[in-house]
Amino acid sequence: QGNVATADGVDGLQRGFFIAGAKAVMVSYWKVDDTFTSLFMKEFYKRWSGKEPHADEALRSTQLHFMAKPEYSSPRYWASFTIISR
C-alpha cells in the first residue's frame, strides 16, 4: 500500500530492488496465506531452476500446477502473484 505519487509503499519497495540491481521482482496483489506462499515459492524456484528458463514461464507453470489441485484451485491462492520487470 502507499501513495504512488510520493513513491512510498509498494512502488518504493520495487524501485529499491531495481536500484539495487534486481532485474525483476515478484509481488503479490493481496495478502496470501503464509503456508501456501511457502509451498508456492518452493514450487516456483524448483521450476525456474530446472525446466523453465524464464521467471515468467516458471510463474505461469506454477500457477497452473496449483490451479489443478482441488485444495488450491481458488484464485485467492495463486492469482495474486505477478512479476514486474524493468
C-alpha positions in Angstrom: 0.0 0.0 0.0 1.1 3.5 -0.5 0.8 6.7 -2.5 2.3 6.2 -6.0 2.7 10.0 -6.3 5.1 10.1 -3.4 6.9 6.8 -4.3 6.3 5.1 -0.9 4.7 1.8 -0.3 4.8 -0.9 -2.9 6.1 1.4 -5.7 9.0 2.5 -3.5 9.8 -1.1 -2.5 10.1 -2.4 -6.0 12.0 0.7 -7.1 14.5 0.0 -4.3 15.1 -3.5 -5.5 15.6 -2.3 -9.1 18.1 0.4 -7.9 19.9 -2.4 -6.1 20.3 -4.3 -9.3 17.3 -6.7 -9.5 16.1 -7.4 -13.0 12.6 -8.5 -11.8 10.6 -8.6 -8.6 7.7 -11.0 -7.8 4.9 -9.3 -5.9 1.5 -10.2 -4.6 -1.5 -8.0 -5.2 -3.1 -9.1 -1.9 -2.3 -10.9 1.3 -1.8 -14.6 0.8 -1.7 -17.4 3.4 1.9 -17.8 4.6 1.8 -21.6 4.4 0.6 -21.5 0.8 3.1 -18.9 -0.1 5.9 -21.1 1.1 4.6 -24.0 -1.0 4.1 -21.7 -4.0 7.7 -20.3 -3.8 9.3 -23.7 -3.4 7.5 -24.9 -6.5 8.3 -21.7 -8.4 12.0 -21.9 -7.7 12.1 -25.6 -8.4 10.6 -24.9 -11.9 12.7 -21.8 -12.5 16.0 -23.5 -11.7 15.0 -26.6 -13.6 13.0 -26.8 -16.8 11.7 -23.2 -17.1 14.4 -20.8 -18.1 12.4 -17.6 -17.6 10.8 -16.4 -14.4 7.5 -15.5 -16.1 7.3 -19.0 -17.6 8.0 -20.6 -14.2 5.4 -18.4 -12.6 2.7 -19.4 -15.1 3.5 -23.1 -14.8 3.5 -22.9 -11.0 0.1 -21.2 -11.1 -1.2 -23.9 -13.4 0.2 -26.6 -11.1 -1.8 -25.2 -8.1 -4.9 -24.5 -10.2 -5.1 -28.2 -10.8 -5.0 -29.0 -7.1 -8.6 -29.1 -5.6 -7.4 -27.6 -2.3 -5.7 -24.6 -4.0 -7.9 -24.2 -7.1 -9.4 -20.9 -5.9 -7.7 -17.9 -7.5 -7.3 -16.4 -4.0 -4.3 -18.6 -3.6 -2.3 -18.4 -6.9 -3.7 -15.4 -8.8 -2.2 -12.7 -6.6 1.4 -13.3 -7.8 3.0 -11.4 -10.6 6.4 -10.5 -11.8 7.4 -6.9 -12.5 10.4 -6.4 -14.8 12.4 -3.4 -15.6 
